Amino acid sequence: VNMLASRMLASRFLISMLVAGLSSLVQAQICVDSGVPLFSRVQNFPPCFTQQQQDQILTSASMPPSVGLTTIRVPFNVFMDFFLQTKLWPTWNPFVTNVDQSSPELCKPFTAAVTNTPDMDNVPAKMNSSQIIVALERNSTSATVGWYYTAYANGVAQILGRHDYYIDDAGSGSIYVHSWEQAAGPLIDNNKNAWVAGLQEAMLDSLAGVSCLEMVYHTYGKLDAAQVAANCQYLQNKLPVIRKVAKSAMPGSIFPNSTGCNPASTVKLHQPLAVFPPCYSQAEQAAVFASPMPPSVGYTTLRIPFSVFVPFFNQTGLWPLWNSFVTAVNSPSPELCAPFLSTVTNTPDMDNVPSNLVSNQIIVNLDQTPTSSTMGWYYTAYSGSVAQIQGRHDYYVEDLGDGYIAFHSWEAAAGPLISNNLNAWVAGLQEAMLNSLSGVSCLEMVYASYGRLTASEVGAHCATLQGQRYTLSKVPLPAPTPSPTPAPAPGDSDNCNLDAILAGVPAGIGGLVTGFCFGYFLARNKFSRSTYFDDRNYVPMGGR
């Protein structure tokens, strides 16, 4: 593929990922709707994109779609006014290094140089590629930008794909940012792992970029091109390269053919506990939810059967083999109300840390049904009798059927050390979430290659991510100004949209943050590993 074709192919590849999502709900087959607006329902097709082209992608058996979501605390109109300046994308979105168009126009070309080009074999020598904007919508509460891309060799379509971004106003100054992409064609059939890796990489890099925009907005109260570039362009050289993992001696993909229905999920981003274990109280939960810091939320879908993923995931001692947010876990498997000791990699870079902190992390949410699994941690750090940090991190896994699962991460934290180091904690929690999603994406490729998840095979291919982590906590931002929109408490009437989303993320995600904080204390400050049980009646965050 010549240089221009490669640029356009990679760019289309990323773009199609998002655009495909919007069209996924419009296929001829009847598929379950998630109830969460992950993708637009495209019913009125522009002259440059047809129902037939959409169906070719949506009913493709070439590969599973790539889906990702995060929430950020930036007002919808502030975000969209900046996001639609596509020429500025390279200053914050590390999946592109150049975009020719100042802003998107429906049925106009969209030319971009991207960073996640799939590493493919047997590429035809001469290919003609194109990418074009086929979805462009914005109203008072939602917006969509999507691309359709193609690559032809000798008149034969080698690649057809679509990538969509969807932004939804969550209320209370927060938004949901969704990415969806799917592609089809002979080149993808012959390079499935490379394309699964490349599309997931584009999605994760995009979520990392919008996470940086969130920190800039926290700091300056606006999104200014110069300030964004000064603080977020740094990400261009600080990202994992998942597609290289896929190429590292992995055999060919054994993905079964798709049913043509994209997976639907309830996107359960979080649910406050209603029934509390003896180690976690309602007051402790309320303290976390009342934090002025927005929660960290992440979501992706994977082509791994629930019955395969959960038993491997529950071997927490193996997490360092694939989850680069931890380098050690001393608990081989989780137990409710038992300590969960881990060393993490996303330590917030904080100022004014007391020298006598005593920290604790404990599993407070552990629940499994035939179709869902939750694991969550509550973590604290005390200086004397003063709680400097109280947080919760949950992972939630949901069986979507047809061999798909949804993987959710949710974390929130509160306390004086967080209020005084807000950007560092926003960055650290988002970093933990992104590295977790990166790790499960690698598990998807291992399963695609071997049809199983074993410690030796996962370690051989995914442990390299430990040296290629998202490092948002190192973005050089100054101290933030006071948040223009304080985080509402659960149940506030003006927080209905956010509550609806948060209501779905089980406690399993909270465990990430727990480990994150605890590892920070242990690794960085050599704090005591005291389990710190006392008459304060610790209660787990878990129970959904």
Solvent accessible surface area in square Angstrom, and as a share of the most:
residue,aa,sasa,rsa
1,V,55,0.31
2,N,87,0.45
3,M,162,0.72
4,L,106,0.53
5,A,4,0.03
6,S,37,0.24
7,R,74,0.27
8,M,32,0.14
9,L,4,0.02
10,A,1,0.01
11,S,0,0.00
12,R,0,0.00
13,F,0,0.00
14,L,0,0.00
15,I,1,0.00
16,S,0,0.00
17,M,0,0.00
18,L,0,0.00
19,V,0,0.00
20,A,0,0.00
21,G,0,0.00
22,L,0,0.00
23,S,0,0.00
24,S,0,0.00
25,L,45,0.23
26,V,27,0.16
27,Q,14,0.06
28,A,88,0.68
29,Q,88,0.39
30,I,172,0.87
31,C,29,0.17
32,V,116,0.66
33,D,67,0.35
34,S,18,0.12
35,G,69,0.66
36,V,22,0.13
37,P,54,0.34
38,L,6,0.03
39,F,14,0.06
40,S,15,0.10
41,R,130,0.48
42,V,11,0.06
43,Q,132,0.59
44,N,142,0.73
45,F,55,0.23
46,P,18,0.11
47,P,133,0.84
48,C,32,0.19
49,F,1,0.01
50,T,66,0.38
51,Q,74,0.33
52,Q,132,0.59
53,Q,50,0.22
54,Q,0,0.00
55,D,32,0.17
56,Q,82,0.37
57,I,0,0.00
58,L,1,0.01
59,T,57,0.33
60,S,10,0.07
61,A,38,0.29
62,S,8,0.05
63,M,4,0.02
64,P,4,0.03
65,P,7,0.04
66,S,3,0.02
67,V,4,0.02
68,G,0,0.00
69,L,0,0.00
70,T,0,0.00
71,T,5,0.03
72,I,2,0.01
73,R,2,0.01
74,V,0,0.00
75,P,32,0.20
76,F,7,0.03
77,N,87,0.44
78,V,51,0.30
79,F,0,0.00
80,M,0,0.00
81,D,82,0.42
82,F,7,0.03
83,F,2,0.01
84,L,38,0.19
85,Q,79,0.35
86,T,0,0.00
87,K,102,0.43
88,L,39,0.20
89,W,0,0.00
90,P,16,0.10
91,T,21,0.12
92,W,3,0.01
93,N,0,0.00
94,P,3,0.02
95,F,1,0.00
96,V,0,0.00
97,T,74,0.43
98,N,56,0.29
99,V,1,0.01
100,D,69,0.36
101,Q,46,0.20
102,S,78,0.50
103,S,55,0.36
104,P,12,0.07
105,E,98,0.44
106,L,80,0.40
107,C,35,0.21
108,K,103,0.44
109,P,82,0.52
110,F,1,0.00
111,T,23,0.13
112,A,1,0.00
113,A,15,0.12
114,V,19,0.11
115,T,40,0.23
116,N,0,0.00
117,T,50,0.29
118,P,5,0.03
119,D,48,0.25
120,M,27,0.12
121,D,72,0.37
122,N,127,0.65
123,V,46,0.27
124,P,36,0.22
125,A,90,0.70
126,K,167,0.71
127,M,5,0.02
128,N,119,0.61
129,S,18,0.11
130,S,58,0.37
131,Q,4,0.02
132,I,43,0.22
133,I,0,0.00
134,V,4,0.02
135,A,6,0.05
136,L,56,0.28
137,E,100,0.45
138,R,102,0.37
139,N,90,0.46
140,S,90,0.58
141,T,72,0.42
142,S,19,0.12
143,A,2,0.02
144,T,2,0.01
145,V,1,0.00
146,G,0,0.00
147,W,0,0.00
148,Y,13,0.05
149,Y,0,0.00
150,T,14,0.08
151,A,0,0.00
152,Y,89,0.34
153,A,4,0.03
154,N,149,0.76
155,G,68,0.65
156,V,80,0.46
157,A,28,0.21
158,Q,25,0.11
159,I,0,0.00
160,L,18,0.09
161,G,0,0.00
162,R,0,0.00
163,H,0,0.00
164,D,2,0.01
165,Y,4,0.01
166,Y,20,0.08
167,I,0,0.00
168,D,20,0.10
169,D,36,0.18
170,A,0,0.00
171,G,20,0.20
172,S,28,0.18
173,G,16,0.15
174,S,4,0.02
175,I,0,0.00
176,Y,5,0.02
177,V,2,0.01
178,H,1,0.00
179,S,0,0.00
180,W,1,0.00
181,E,0,0.00
182,Q,2,0.01
183,A,0,0.00
184,A,10,0.07
185,G,15,0.14
186,P,56,0.35
187,L,3,0.01
188,I,0,0.00
189,D,71,0.37
190,N,99,0.51
191,N,12,0.06
192,K,31,0.13
193,N,14,0.07
194,A,10,0.08
195,W,0,0.00
196,V,4,0.03
197,A,0,0.00
198,G,0,0.00
199,L,0,0.00
200,Q,5,0.02
201,E,4,0.02
202,A,0,0.00
203,M,0,0.00
204,L,0,0.00
205,D,3,0.01
206,S,2,0.01
207,L,0,0.00
208,A,0,0.00
209,G,0,0.00
210,V,3,0.02
211,S,0,0.00
212,C,0,0.00
213,L,0,0.00
214,E,4,0.02
215,M,3,0.01
216,V,0,0.00
217,Y,13,0.05
218,H,3,0.01
219,T,5,0.03
220,Y,68,0.26
221,G,39,0.37
222,K,104,0.44
223,L,23,0.11
224,D,51,0.26
225,A,43,0.33
226,A,74,0.57
227,Q,44,0.20
228,V,0,0.00
229,A,28,0.22
230,A,74,0.58
231,N,8,0.04
232,C,1,0.00
233,Q,83,0.37
234,Y,68,0.26
235,L,1,0.01
236,Q,45,0.20
237,N,132,0.68
238,K,89,0.38
239,L,28,0.14
240,P,3,0.02
241,V,42,0.24
242,I,0,0.00
243,R,35,0.13
244,K,100,0.42
245,V,5,0.03
246,A,6,0.05
247,K,86,0.36
248,S,47,0.30
249,A,95,0.74
250,M,25,0.11
251,P,61,0.38
252,G,57,0.55
253,S,32,0.21
254,I,94,0.48
255,F,12,0.05
256,P,77,0.48
257,N,114,0.58
258,S,20,0.13
259,T,70,0.41
260,G,2,0.02
261,C,34,0.20
262,N,13,0.07
263,P,18,0.12
264,A,23,0.18
265,S,3,0.02
266,T,65,0.38
267,V,1,0.01
268,K,64,0.27
269,L,0,0.00
270,H,0,0.00
271,Q,73,0.32
272,P,42,0.27
273,L,7,0.04
274,A,82,0.63
275,V,116,0.67
276,F,55,0.23
277,P,17,0.11
278,P,112,0.71
279,C,7,0.04
280,Y,0,0.00
281,S,20,0.13
282,Q,124,0.55
283,A,75,0.58
284,E,10,0.05
285,Q,14,0.06
286,A,57,0.44
287,A,35,0.27
288,V,1,0.00
289,F,24,0.10
290,A,63,0.49
291,S,3,0.02
292,P,55,0.35
293,M,3,0.01
294,P,12,0.08
295,P,18,0.11
296,S,4,0.03
297,V,0,0.00
298,G,0,0.00
299,Y,1,0.00
300,T,0,0.00
301,T,3,0.02
302,L,1,0.00
303,R,9,0.03
304,I,0,0.00
305,P,36,0.22
306,F,17,0.07
307,S,85,0.55
308,V,45,0.26
309,F,0,0.00
310,V,2,0.01
311,P,75,0.47
312,F,8,0.03
313,F,3,0.01
314,N,38,0.20
315,Q,80,0.35
316,T,0,0.00
317,G,33,0.32
318,L,44,0.22
319,W,1,0.00
320,P,26,0.16
321,L,52,0.26
322,W,1,0.00
323,N,0,0.00
324,S,2,0.01
325,F,1,0.00
326,V,1,0.00
327,T,63,0.36
328,A,41,0.31
329,V,16,0.09
330,N,85,0.44
331,S,17,0.11
332,P,102,0.64
333,S,57,0.37
334,P,17,0.11
335,E,113,0.51
336,L,86,0.43
337,C,33,0.20
338,A,25,0.20
339,P,45,0.29
340,F,1,0.01
341,L,40,0.20
342,S,1,0.01
343,T,33,0.19
344,V,8,0.04
345,T,36,0.21
346,N,0,0.00
347,T,17,0.10
348,P,0,0.00
349,D,74,0.38
350,M,17,0.07
351,D,98,0.51
352,N,131,0.67
353,V,37,0.21
354,P,33,0.21
355,S,113,0.73
356,N,88,0.45
357,L,5,0.02
358,V,44,0.25
359,S,0,0.00
360,N,3,0.01
361,Q,1,0.01
362,I,0,0.00
363,I,1,0.00
364,V,1,0.00
365,N,0,0.00
366,L,66,0.33
367,D,50,0.26
368,Q,102,0.45
369,T,53,0.31
370,P,122,0.76
371,T,78,0.45
372,S,9,0.06
373,S,9,0.06
374,T,2,0.01
375,M,3,0.01
376,G,0,0.00
377,W,0,0.00
378,Y,0,0.00
379,Y,1,0.01
380,T,1,0.00
381,A,0,0.00
382,Y,13,0.05
383,S,21,0.13
384,G,53,0.51
385,S,104,0.67
386,V,79,0.45
387,A,23,0.18
388,Q,24,0.11
389,I,0,0.00
390,Q,27,0.12
391,G,0,0.00
392,R,0,0.00
393,H,1,0.01
394,D,0,0.00
395,Y,1,0.00
396,Y,2,0.01
397,V,1,0.00
398,E,19,0.09
399,D,47,0.25
400,L,34,0.17
401,G,33,0.31
402,D,69,0.36
403,G,26,0.25
404,Y,3,0.01
405,I,0,0.00
406,A,0,0.00
407,F,0,0.00
408,H,0,0.00
409,S,1,0.01
410,W,2,0.01
411,E,2,0.01
412,A,5,0.04
413,A,0,0.00
414,A,10,0.08
415,G,19,0.18
416,P,59,0.37
417,L,4,0.02
418,I,1,0.00
419,S,59,0.38
420,N,105,0.54
421,N,12,0.06
422,L,14,0.07
423,N,13,0.07
424,A,17,0.13
425,W,0,0.00
426,V,6,0.03
427,A,3,0.02
428,G,0,0.00
429,L,2,0.01
430,Q,4,0.02
431,E,3,0.02
432,A,0,0.00
433,M,2,0.01
434,L,0,0.00
435,N,0,0.00
436,S,0,0.00
437,L,0,0.00
438,S,1,0.01
439,G,0,0.00
440,V,0,0.00
441,S,1,0.00
442,C,0,0.00
443,L,0,0.00
444,E,4,0.02
445,M,1,0.00
446,V,0,0.00
447,Y,35,0.13
448,A,1,0.00
449,S,7,0.05
450,Y,56,0.21
451,G,31,0.30
452,R,118,0.43
453,L,20,0.10
454,T,45,0.26
455,A,41,0.32
456,S,85,0.55
457,E,27,0.12
458,V,0,0.00
459,G,18,0.17
460,A,68,0.53
461,H,9,0.04
462,C,0,0.00
463,A,35,0.27
464,T,77,0.45
465,L,2,0.01
466,Q,35,0.16
467,G,71,0.69
468,Q,61,0.27
469,R,68,0.25
470,Y,1,0.00
471,T,36,0.21
472,L,1,0.00
473,S,13,0.08
474,K,100,0.42
475,V,13,0.07
476,P,85,0.54
477,L,28,0.14
478,P,67,0.42
479,A,86,0.67
480,P,36,0.23
481,T,65,0.38
482,P,122,0.77
483,S,29,0.18
484,P,71,0.45
485,T,37,0.22
486,P,96,0.61
487,A,19,0.15
488,P,22,0.14
489,A,46,0.36
490,P,56,0.35
491,G,64,0.62
492,D,53,0.28
493,S,108,0.70
494,D,96,0.50
495,N,2,0.01
496,C,85,0.51
497,N,71,0.37
498,L,6,0.03
499,D,32,0.17
500,A,71,0.55
501,I,7,0.04
502,L,16,0.08
503,A,41,0.32
504,G,6,0.06
505,V,0,0.00
506,P,0,0.00
507,A,0,0.00
508,G,0,0.00
509,I,0,0.00
510,G,0,0.00
511,G,0,0.00
512,L,0,0.00
513,V,0,0.00
514,T,0,0.00
515,G,0,0.00
516,F,0,0.00
517,C,0,0.00
518,F,2,0.01
519,G,0,0.00
520,Y,2,0.01
521,F,1,0.00
522,L,18,0.09
523,A,57,0.44
524,R,121,0.44
525,N,47,0.24
526,K,174,0.74
527,F,18,0.07
528,S,56,0.36
529,R,99,0.36
530,S,41,0.26
531,T,57,0.33
532,Y,54,0.20
533,F,104,0.43
534,D,65,0.34
535,D,138,0.72
536,R,74,0.27
537,N,85,0.43
538,Y,4,0.01
539,V,6,0.03
540,P,0,0.00
541,M,0,0.00
542,G,0,0.00
543,G,24,0.23
544,R,89,0.33
